[in-house]
Amino acid sequence: FLHNTKRLREIFASSGSSRAAPARPQRPNDRSHMPMVALEEPPLSFELETEDPRPPTPEEALSFCRPANGYLCPLSANTYGIDFLSFAIRDMETNEQLFCVARDPDTPPIDPAMVPPEMEDAVRSISYDFGTEFLRKKSIATQLQFAVGPAAVENFRMIERHYFRDRLIKSFDFTFGFVIPNSSNSWEAIYDMPALDEELLRQMVDAPYETRSDSFYFVGDKLIMHNKASYAYTSAGGPM
């Protein structure tokens, strides 16, 4: 993710590793409309899953009923050079910005091959605390800015599975489609928040960071990225 790229670059600078980012033309915004749950900071810690070395297909990812034990593909699977540049979340009803993170545009992209194992979680996992009021919001918009390398990306697809403990509570599946080579792109999604029962909401508030998600990114049927997140609903949220 974007939140620890500064620390990663400090590590790379000390080892003399860096490379310049190529210039990229801008592509018009792409919009989607789909349902989602809430979106800093106990660290997450996961390892590459070794029980089944074969990455899952999209159909298999859609069948998962609990969080993956580890990462289901290596960082090196991102052979298309897809690089997240910024990410923002806002309340559709009030237009209030709830979260925003962006990379310095003058800094080069990170070479996954240079990420040491002890820093891999900084690239692939993040924790959020949005407060209890987030669970009452009706509609959320997210905007992701990302860049791609010199190869065209066919059928770029994201599958996102949300869990509370070992219970699947939400699943999202969206296809961005074709991405032209050496381009910067904006992907905006509008999420209508699904209704959850009051007891489940209370349990989610009472158990910070036990709400988790797996985000799987596919090109065609090939898994190229797998990121994780955990969520709390405690800060400045007031009583349920």
N, C-alpha and C positions, 0 to 999 in steps of 0.2 A: 504494500500500500504506500501512500504518499507520506504518512506521518513520521517515518523514521529515515527518510532518504538522506537527510543532512548527516546523520550519524554514519550511514553506510558510505557516503562520499568521503567523510573524514578517514575512514579505514582505507578506502581505495587510494586516496591522496597519499597516505603514508607509505603505500606500497608502490606508488608511481603509476597506478593504473587509471586511465581515463580515456574517453574518446568523445569527439564532438558529435552533436546531433545534427542530422541533415535537415536542410530546409524542407518544409512540407506545405503544400497548398491546402487551403481551407475548404472543407466540405460543408454544405448547408446542414442545418439541424435535422435530426431524425426524431420523430416523436412516437411514443407508444402509449397505450392506455391499458392498465392492468391493475389487479388488486395487490397489497404488501403489509408487513408488520413493522413495528417499531424498530426504528433504528433507535476521564478515559482511563482506573486504568490498570487494573491488574494484568500482568503479562500472560499471554497464552503460550503454551508450549506443546508442540506437536512434532512428530517425526514422520518421515516418508513411510507410508504403509507398505509393509513387505509381505503380508500374508498372501496377497494376490498381486503380483507385479504387473499384471495387465490392466491398463487404465480402463475405467468403465465407459460404456457407450452412453449416449444420451438416454436411451430407454432404461438402462440400468440405473443411471443417476436418478431418474424419475421414480424408481421403485424403492429408493432408500427410505427407511422408516426411523432411523436414528442418525446422529452425527457420525461422520467417518472418524475412525480412530486416529488417522494421520492424513497426510497429503497423498492424493491418489495419482499424482504425476510429479516429476521433478521440475525444478525451475527451467531446466534446459529444454523442456517440451515446448516452450514458447518460441518456436522457430520463426514466427512472423514478426518478431520485434514489436509486439503490441505493448504500448507503454501508457499507463494512466497518468494524465497530466493534472487534472483537478476533479473534485467531486463535491457536489453541494446538494443539500436537502432543504426544502422549504414547505411550509404549510400552505396548501392551495387556497384555503378559505381566507387567511389573513395576509398571505404573502410574506410572512415572517421567515427569515432564514434561520434554520435550526442547526445547521452544521455546514462547514465549508473548509476544505483543505486544498491547497494548490502547491505545485512545485515551482521553484524559481525557474522562469523560462530560459535563463542564461546557463543553467547547469546541464551537463550532459546526461543522457540516460544511463542507467546502471546495467552493466554486463552481468547477467545472471551467473555466468561461470565464475565470476570473481567474488560472489557473495559467500563468506565463510559459513560453515554449518551453524555456528553459534549465533549468527545474525539472520538466519533464514526466516525465523518467525516474525522479525521486524518487517520483512517484505510481504509476508503472506497472511498475517493475522492482525486484527485490531479489536479494541473494546470500546463500546459507546455507553454513555449514561445520558439519557434524554429526559429523565424525570417522569413521574407518574402521569402527568398531563398528556404526554405523547400518546399513551394508549387510548385516549379519548378523541384523538383527531380523526376527522372523517376522510380526508384526502391529502396525500403527500406527493410532491413532485421531486424527482431526483434528476440531476444533470451530471453526466460523466463526459469529460473531455479526454480523448485518447488519441494516440498517434500509432501509425503502423510503419513497418519497414518497406523494403523494395519489392516485396512480393504481394500480389493481390490476395485478399482474404475472401474466400467464398463461404457464404452461409455462416456468418459469425453469430453464435448463439450463446445465450446465458441461461443456465438453469440454477435457480436459487431455492434451497430447501431450508425452512426455518423450523426449529425444534424447541420445545421446553422440556428439559431433561431428555428423556428418550422418547418423547411423544412428538410426532410430526404435527405442526399446527398450521403451516402455510407452505405452499409451493408455487413457484413462478417460473414461467418458461417464455422467453422472448427471443426472437431472431432479428438481429440488426440487418442481416443480408450481406450484400456485397460491399467490400471496402476497397477503394482504389489504393494502389501502392503509394508510398511516401506521402500520405495524407494525414491531416489532423481532422478529427471528427467530433461532433457533439451529439450525444445520445440522451434525449430527455424522455423520462417515463413518468406518467401520472398514475399513482397507485391509490385506488379506492380501498380504504382500510376495512378488512372484513370484521364482522362482529365476533367477539369472543365472550364466553360466558363469564359472569362476575367472579365466580370462584377461581377460574383459571387466571383471570387478570390479577386477582389478589395474590395468588401463588407466585406469579411472575414478578410482582413487586417485592414480595417477601424473600425471593431467592435471587439476589443480584448475580448476573453473569451466568445463570443456568439456562437462559434463553440463548441459543446459539444458531448459527447458520453456516451452511456450506455453499459457496458460489463456484459453480463449474462453468468454464468457458470452453466452448467447442468451436472448431472450424470443420464444418461437415460433421463427421462422426468422431473426429479426433479430439481428445481432451488436451488442451494446451495450457490451461491455467486452472489452479484450484486454490481458492482463498477461504479463510475462515474469519468469523466475527463472533463476539459475545456481547450481550446487551444487558444493561441494568436500567431500572426505571425508578431511581431514588433521589437524584439531585434536584432540589428546588421544585419538587413536584407537588408537595402538599399531600393531604390524605386522599385515598381513593374514594 
